[in-house]
Amino acid sequence: MRKTIIAGNWKMNANKGSVKSLIGGILSGMDGVNSEVLVCVPFPYMSQVESLIEGSNLKLGAQNINIHSSGAFTGEVSADMIKDFGAKHVIVGHSERRSLYGETSSVVAEKTKAALDSGLTPLLCVGESLEHREAGKTEAVVEEQMNAVIELLGIDSFHNIIVAYEPVWAIGTGETASPEQAQEMHAFIRGLVEATYGKTLANNVSILYGGSVKPANAQEIFSKEDVDGGLIGGASLNATDFTGIITAF
């Protein structure tokens, strides 16, 4: 049975005071939650969050990773550094990394490999821009992003990868893919895995939806057969909103 997973992505937001109150609010709203819940926080706050969540079911993740284990890479962070703070997950291939920092699908595949080689679970982000969708290229774009990882690591690697489908046009815009659009793309992604490896692996890959999920729409989105949770951006910065989402399953 697939895991249901809710991952908060704080992006470049937080300060020491807000971290303490936000984590406290999230922890207080997790009673009875059966899903796996994690927060992917800015690097400077990983130590603080590690301390605040000790002994709880809330997990810690990072937002980026370098493909190298160490060396002269100023400003970069390695897998082992991430693991030093007890983190188990890392986001790779987020649309903001692809669009703002020029990360190609091959670079994302290498980052996925670095995460897996170190024992971290990558949250592999895939998704199309508005231009791609309007041009009818949604499936082709997502397939290319998935295939870059499959070609480097093999389809078997998806035993240890969480996929996050994020329609770029719905991130931080207030726009949201309809539950039907989300289901259609999640089924397509699962089908890519199934076509290469079969139903057993495909049915065990958790595929999250990311794109302006809120408490008001979470339950309807999460009710779809192939939607196994969410990668939550803005709403993860508000404890009430985030706990409203994690209790939607």
Summary of the structure (lengths in Angstrom):
residues: 249
radius of gyration: 16.9
end to end distance: 14.9
largest distance: 48.6
contacts: 852
relative contact order: 0.16
helix: 49%
strand: 14%
